[in-house]
Amino acid sequence: MRKLFAQPGFPRLFGGLSTSMLGDSVMLLVLSMWVKTLTGSNALAGLTFFFMVLPALGAPLFGLWVDRLPRKAILVWGNVASALAVLPLVLVRDAGDVWLIWVVAFLYGVSFVVLPAAVNGLLKELLPDELLVDANSSLATIKEGYRLFGPLVGAAVFATAGGWLVAVIDATTFAIASLLIATLKVSESPAPAKSTFRDDVLGGVRFLLNDRVLRHVLAGLAISILVIGFFESSIYALLDAFGKPPTFSGVFVTCQGVGAIAGGLTASRAVRRLGEVAVCAAGLTALAVATVVCIAAPTIAVVLVGAAICGVGLPWTFISFTTLMQRRSPGHLIGRVSTAVEVLVSTPQAISLALGSLLVSLLSYRQIFAIIAVVILLGALQIVLTLRDQLGLRPDPGTGDQLLPVSTDDNVSQPTGSAPS
């Protein structure tokens, strides 16, 4: 990590991004918790996440914008816009104002499409390919580390002062992030020559479909995400079954954060030793195992163990995939590739969230979790069977693109000066 933070500009970018992540960790659980508290409905609480992923359907247009404009400017003004977007929450008073929470969730979703795409592009400009996995791991680790206290702080502030104060805290972190990133000095590549509007918009999708490795890994992820959204609605049903209030979801997410720190700290080493494809499949398998643990749990303490296992699987899955996408995508397309991934991943997620809100009224949480476990395992199996030839390969740290056989020698697996997180 010393080599990563010695790269000009990265410490300042890391500071800005980690600050906004802190606000996210405090706010995001509060949105659904707020709806649950006002309405008493698990289904409506789960629907909050549906509105959050809905903007991903327009991601190709956002991606074209990200590739045409300076990524630094997008991050600066995008954080300013995000700060303004959450402030209307101070007006929420009763169940009649739930629509306002959903509007904010939708605007939050827009930032979740645009800002990560700009980050991917900026990282590719700032860092050599061999340090991308370290950057992704460090950002994921700090994000998941906030789960240790962020959701609990958000729940505590919500329970004592109200959601309006959570909104003010979140807006403040976005404003600080924009100021830090504004001081970043970076020379960005010029925007590519314009083609037809159709070709420009679909450029990222075409690249993903033509890249065999990304195509099959993305298919496995999409299969899994088709049911992962069931968690958002059924988590409250699970807590009801153990006699816990909605605010206890903060404890669940905190335990998930403990596992996620372990996953984030080990992801870069795992990718260097096993390759992105194998680590992604292993991460999905861990998610399935965590779900089975929750199904069989006789007590809430065992459920929290399942949450921790889930926490390990999430960063392994998404750090490996993000690194694979960044490494294989050309710089002039990275914004559109990132947003195309959002569409191809968030579309099944939106379906999953909507369907989960329905299933929670028809099935027990154990039945829903059983469906989740089976489908996630099918997603992991899709990756393993279609990319068997990639499971024994890892990226060459010297080129970022060439693939080498996996080595058991740690000195070969890692570039000099780039220790794992």
Disulfide bonds with the S-S distance in Angstrom:
none
